[in-house]
C-alpha cells in the first residue's frame, strides 16, 4: 500500500510536470511563431525599402547622366559663344582702326582745303 501511495504521488507529480511542460512548450511555440512573423514582416519591410532605394538610385543615375549630357552641351555652346564674341571683338577693333584711319585721312584733307 505504501508503494502504491508513493507511485500515485509520483504519478500525480509527473502528470503535473507533464502539464507544466506542455504549457511551457505551447507558450514557447507561440513566441516562436510571433518571432517568425515579426522577422518575416521586418524582412518584407527591408526588401521594400531596398527596392525603393534601388529605384531612387536608378533615377539618380539617369538624372546624373542627363545632367552630364546637358553640361557637355552647355560647355560646347559656351565655347562657341566665346569664339563668336572674340571674333566680334576683333572685327570691332579692326573697324575702329579703319574708322580712325579714315578719320585721320579726312582731317588731313580738311586741313589741305
Secondary structure, 3 states (H helix, E strand, C coil): CHHHHHHHHHHHHHHHHHHHHHHHHHHHHHHHHHHHHHHHHHHHHHHHHHHHHHHHHHHHHHHHHHHHHHHHHHHHHHHHHHHHHHHHHHHHHHHHHHHHHHHHHHHHHHHHC
